[in-house]
Amino acid sequence: MAKYHASPRYMVGSITFDLHGNYETDNAEEIAQLEALVPTWIKRLDEIKTEEPAEVTEPIAKAPAKPRRTSAK
């Protein structure tokens, strides 16, 4: 399911966005047609996941804090 947002009642051929500017579709032809307009005229709301998630590594430990010097007056 692909979700898009544009101006309310925006039309692309036979595709008409609702009064809030939203449109959802599973049709591959419609998705291809709408993808040609992203990001110039419309915005895709769902993410296309094509990449593998990055490997999570251990965070780098902070160096121990240096002791503060106090004046001996």
C-alpha positions as CSV (number, residue, x, y, z in Angstrom):
1,M,0.0,0.0,0.0
2,A,1.4,3.4,-1.0
3,K,0.2,6.5,0.6
4,Y,0.5,10.0,-0.9
5,H,-0.4,13.6,0.0
6,A,-1.0,16.5,-2.4
7,S,-3.3,19.5,-2.6
8,P,-6.9,18.8,-1.8
9,R,-8.8,17.4,-4.8
10,Y,-5.6,17.2,-6.8
11,M,-6.0,15.1,-10.0
12,V,-3.5,13.1,-12.0
13,G,-5.3,11.4,-14.9
14,S,-8.0,9.3,-13.3
15,I,-6.4,9.6,-9.8
16,T,-8.2,12.1,-7.5
17,F,-6.9,12.9,-4.1
18,D,-9.5,13.3,-1.3
19,L,-10.5,16.6,0.2
20,H,-7.6,16.3,2.7
21,G,-5.2,15.7,-0.1
22,N,-4.6,12.0,0.7
23,Y,-4.6,9.0,-1.7
24,E,-3.8,5.3,-1.0
25,T,-3.3,2.6,-3.7
26,D,-2.0,-0.9,-4.3
27,N,-2.1,-0.5,-8.1
28,A,1.4,-0.7,-9.6
29,E,0.5,1.5,-12.6
30,E,-0.8,4.2,-10.3
31,I,2.2,4.0,-8.0
32,A,4.6,4.4,-11.0
33,Q,2.6,7.4,-12.2
34,L,2.6,9.1,-8.8
35,E,6.3,8.3,-8.1
36,A,7.1,10.4,-11.2
37,L,5.6,13.4,-9.4
38,V,7.4,12.9,-6.1
39,P,8.7,15.3,-4.5
40,T,7.8,18.1,-7.0
41,W,4.0,18.0,-6.9
42,I,3.1,15.3,-4.3
43,K,4.7,13.7,-1.2
44,R,4.9,10.0,-0.4
45,L,3.9,9.5,3.2
46,D,5.0,5.9,3.7
47,E,8.7,4.9,3.4
48,I,10.1,2.7,0.7
49,K,12.3,0.2,2.6
50,T,15.1,-0.8,0.2
51,E,18.1,-0.8,2.4
52,E,19.1,-3.2,5.1
53,P,19.2,-1.6,8.6
54,A,22.7,-0.5,9.7
55,E,24.5,-2.7,12.1
56,V,24.2,-1.5,15.7
57,T,27.5,-1.2,17.5
58,E,28.4,-0.6,21.1
59,P,28.5,3.1,22.1
60,I,32.0,4.6,22.7
61,A,32.7,4.9,26.4
62,K,33.5,8.4,27.7
63,A,36.9,9.2,29.1
64,P,36.9,9.5,32.9
65,A,36.5,13.1,34.1
66,K,39.6,14.9,35.3
67,P,39.7,15.9,39.0
68,R,39.1,19.6,39.6
69,R,41.9,21.7,41.0
70,T,41.1,23.7,44.0
71,S,43.0,26.7,45.2
72,A,44.7,26.3,48.6
73,K,44.4,29.7,50.2
